[in-house]
Amino acid sequence: MLSTHSSARPVVHAMATPFTRLGAGWTRFWFQPQQTSTLGLFRIAYGVVVTLWTLSLLPNLFAFFGDDGILPQHPEDGVGAWGVLELSNSTPLLIMVFVALLSGAVALTVGFHSRIAAVVVWLGVLSFSHRNPLVGNSGDELIGNVALFLMLAPSGTSLSLDRLRSVGRERFWEFPARAPWALRLVQVQLSVVYLSAVWDKVQGEMWRNGTAVSYALRIADVGRMPTPGFITHSVVISELMTYGTLALELSLGILVWNRVARPWVLTLGILLHLSIDLSVLVGFFSFIMIVCYLSFVPDQTAGRRVIQVRDWYVRRREARTAAAWVGAVPALVEREGGDPPPEIHHGVGTRVIGHGRSGERERSAGEVPEPRDRGD
């Protein structure tokens, strides 16, 4: 009896191990804290895109969304098509929503009351997208979805005015660790976008017979620039572009989760979206997709790059200051009269930065000083 009981315990433990590992992996993926450097960069990039998206509405604001425009009344598309502009068709409300959206986009970019700004952006993008779906595309919907994720994330924790106000300049360049589950939602969203796009495309006959890309490039109304005829009329090139797009989008949806393949597929994805934006008028779709790529940048890499850019800027600024100081001394001496001080010789000087007049430590004014604040 004892023997049977003791032999059964390893079996139960072996059966429980896969589930334990699965649960640990699930917890690690969604909730293990990581530095918020990636989230900060992502918030800034998204804020720039949504600010430009909002400004792009201004030239046709009343024509597209006003009560005298192409769609005078808010469409009745069901419970999911709600928005602030559904409350009234008045011009003052339209202007208020636009100003609020633009203000929220700028505030989100600089990280000023980041969570509230994300809520304002989400409501604004949703309101305009639902007010006139005839002038939008899938990129507008993705912009709204990302605003929702940022609304749930601690997006103002790093590289923001919120951070500066809370800890001051001394600790501004630190990246506190937080659970990355909201950023994971962006990653999952990106993968789902590609996989669903491939699924929808293979349902169409032109994507199956290899002519879809050639057909899209020959639609003059949505073309940004004319495509040479030898590309659009070549069967081989058309099939390569069509099937290559399907293969790349499928790879982006799957291989983006592989650390080794990720840099390669994301690089190809950037080239794909840039080529699409150069060829076809797709609004901000390509830009928001590229911004979502930032969610896959490792937090350590993002933090290191941010510090490198900061140090480069500080060195360049201090070098310009030193050069301006050297150039200003001769003019000052000439205005005051007398000979230049011994530290200046033919425009290249040394500046005493030690203590007292003995000049225990001197440095050429042309040398680049080390940054004083490294955020350590």
N, C-alpha and C positions, 0 to 999 in steps of 0.2 A: 504493500500500500504506500509506504514511504517512497519506495523506488519509483512507483508510477507517478506520484505527485512531483518528485524532483525532476523527472525526465520531461514532464509536460511544461515546466516553467520556461526553459529555453525556447520551446516552440512558440509560446505565447509572446515572449519577448521579441523573437525574430519576426513574428507577424506584425507586431506593433511598431517596429522600427521604421518601415517605409512611411507609415502615417505620421509618425513623430517627425521624421525628416521633412515630410511635405508641409506639416504645420509650421515647423521652424523656418523653412524656406519662405512660406507665405508671409509670416511675421517679419522676417528680415527684408523681404522685397517691399512691403508697404510701410512698415513702421520703424525699422532700425534708423535712428537719427543719423543724418549726414549734414555736412556743411551746406549752408544756404547760398553759397556763391553762385551755383548754377541757377538757382531760383531768382537771384537778384539780376543776373544778366538776362535771363528770360523775360523778366518783368520789364526791364528797360527796352529791350528789342520789341516786345509786343506793344508797349506804350507808344513807341515811335510809329509803328505800323498803324495802330488804331487812330493815332492823331492825324496821320496823312489820309487815312480812309475817311475820317470825319470831314477834313478840309475838302476832300474831293466831292463831297455832297453839296458844297456851297454854291457852285455855279448853277446847278439845276434844282436847288432846294425847293422852290415854290412850284416849279414845273412838274417835278416828280412826286412831291408830297403835299402840296397845297390844295386848298378846296377848289381852285380854278385850274388845277393841273390835269394830267392825263388820266388820273384816277381820283376823282373828286371825293369819293366816299371810301371809308376804311373797308377793305374786303371782308366778307363773311366766310372765313375758311375754317370755322370750328373753334373749339375751346383752346387749342394750342396756338392760335394766331393773335393772342392778346398783345397789348402794348399800351404805353402811355398815350400815344397819339390816337388811340381808340376812344378816349374820353371826349374829344372834341376835334372838329376840323378847323378850328380858329387859327389864324395866323400867329397871334401872340403865343399860343401854346407850342406851335411848331418852332418858333424862334427860341423859346425857353428850353425846349428839349435839345435843340441843336447846341445852344450855348452850354448847357449842362453837360452834354456829351463831350464837347471839346475841352471844357474845363476838367472833367474827370479823366480824360485821356492824358492831358498834360500832367495832372497831379499823379496819375499812376506811373508815368514815365520817370518822374523825379522822386517818386516814393513819398508823397505827402498825403498822410492819412490813407495809406494804400488800400486797405480793405474797403473803406467807404468809397474810394475812387473806383475800385473794381466793380462794386455794386452799381454805381452810376453808369459806368461804361456798359455793363451787361444790360441794364434796363434801356439805355439809349440805343445800342446796336440792335437789340431785340425789337424796339419800337419802330425804328426805321426799316428794318428788314421785313417786318410784318405789315407795315403801312403800304408798301408797294412792292410786292414780290416780283413784279414784271421787270424791274431794273436791277435785280440782285442775282447772285450766283452762289454756288456752294462755298466759295471763299468767305462770303459774308456770314453764312451760318457758322462756319468754323471760327471766325473772329468772335462771334457771340459765345460759342461754347468755351473757348479759351478764357474769356472774361469770367465765366462762371467758375472755372477751376481756380483762377487767381483770386476770386472772391473767397474761396474756401481755404486758400493757402496762406501761410504767413509771409506774404510776398514783400512786406516792408521790413523784414528782419535784417537784410543786408543791402548795401549800396543804395541807401535811400535817405531822404530827409528825416524820415521817422527814426532811423538809426542815429543820425547825427543829433537829433534833438534829445534822444534818450540817453546816449552814452558820451556824447561829445566827440571832438576830433581825435582824442587820444586812442580810442578803441573803435573808431569808425571802420577801419580796414580789417576788422575781425569778422568772421563768418560763423555765427552761432549755429549749432547743430539742431535740426528739427526733423520730425518725421516727414518723409518725402512723399506721402501717399497722394497728395494733390498733384505733384509733378508726375507721379506715375500715371495718373489719369490722363495727362497730356500725352504721355508715351503710348498708352493703350489706344487713345483716340487716334493718334497718327497711324498706328498699325492697322486699326480697323478701317480707316479711310482708304488705305491702299488695297486691303483685301476686298472690301466691298466694291471698290472701283473696278478691280479685276473681274469680280463676279458679274457685275452689271455689264461690263463691256463684252465679255464672252457670250452674253445672251444676244448681242447684236450681230447681224449678218456681215456687216462691213468689217468688224473686228476679226471675225472668223476667216473672211476671205482675204484679209491683208490690205484693204483699201481705205481704212478709216482715217489714218493720218493724212494721206494724200487728199482725201475729200475735205478734211477740215482746213488744210492749208490753201485750198482753192476757193473758200468762201470769202469773197471780197469784203463783205459787210463787217466781219469780225477780224479781218487780217490787219496786223499792225504794219507789216511791210510785205511787199510781194515776194513770193518764193520762186526761185528760178524754175522754169518749166522742165528742165532735165531731171529735177528732183520729183516734182509732183506727177510727171507722166511716165516715170520709169517704174515698171512693175517690180523689179528687184529691190530698188531703193524704197518703194512704198511698203513692200512686205517687211523689209528689214526694220523700218521705222515703226510699223504697226506691231509686229510680233516682239520687237525689242522693247517697246513701251510696256507691253503686257508682262514680259519677263522681268523687267526692271521693277515695275510696281509690285509684282509678286515677291520679288527678292526684298524689296524695302519693307513689305509687311511681315516677312518671316525672318530674314537674316539680320535685321536691325537689332534683334535680341542677342545675336552672337557677338561677343566682344572683338573677336578677330576680324570678322567680316564687316562689322558696323562702320568703321571709317571709310571703307571702300564703297559700300552701297549708299552711304549718305553723300559722299562726294559725287557719285553718279547721279544721285537724286537732285543735288543742287544744279548740276549741269542740265538735267532734264527740265527742271522748272524754269531755269533761266532761258533755255531755248524755247519753251512754251510761251513765256512772257514776251520774248522778242518777236515771236511769229504771230501770236493770236492775242486778241484783247480779252483777257480773263480777269480783269480787275486786280484785286490784291490777293488772289488765290495763291499764286506762286510765292509771294512774299511771306504770307502767314504760314505756309507749309515749311519754308526754310527756317522761319523763326521757331517752329515746333521742333526742328532738328536740335536746337540748343538744349532741349530737355534731356537729351542723351549724352551731353558732355559731362564727364565725371566731375564731381565736386572738387576734388583735389586739383585737377587740371584747370578748371575754371578759376579757382582761387589763385593758383600760381600765375596764370595769364593776367589776371587783374592786377596783381602786385607788380608784375613786370611792366605793364603799361603805366602804372602809377610812377614807378621809379624812373622810367624813361622820360616821362613828362617832367618830373621834378628836376632831373639832371639837365634837360634841355632848357627849362625855365631859368635855372640858376646860371647856366652857361650864358644865356642871353643877358642876364643881369650883370654878370661879370664883364662881358664884352661891352655893354653900355657904359659901365663904370670906367673902364679903360679909355673909351672914346671921349668921355665927358671931362676927364682930368685935364688934358691939354687945353681945351676950350676954357675951362675955369681958370687955369694958370694964366692964359693969355688975357683974359678979362681983368683979373686981379693984378697982373703985372708980376715980374720977377721970373726966376728960373723954375723949371719943373722940379718937384721933389725927387730925391735920389731913387725913390722906388720906381720911377717911370723912366724908361730908356727906349727911345725911338718907338714909342707907341706900345711897347710890350712891357708890362710892369709886374711887380710882385706886391702883394697886399699883406700887411702884417695882421695876422689873425690870432697871435698869441697874446700874452698878458704883458702890459707895460711897454716901454719903448725898446727893450732889448730884442724883441722879435724872436722869442725862442723858437717859434714855428712860423715859417713863411710858405706861401704857395703862389705859384704863377697865376696871374689873373686869367690866363687862357686855359688853365686846367679846369676840368669839370669836377666840382665838389660832390662829395657823397650826399645823398638826400638826408635831411635831418630827421624826418619822421618816416620811419618804415612800418609803423603800425604794429611793432612787436610788443 
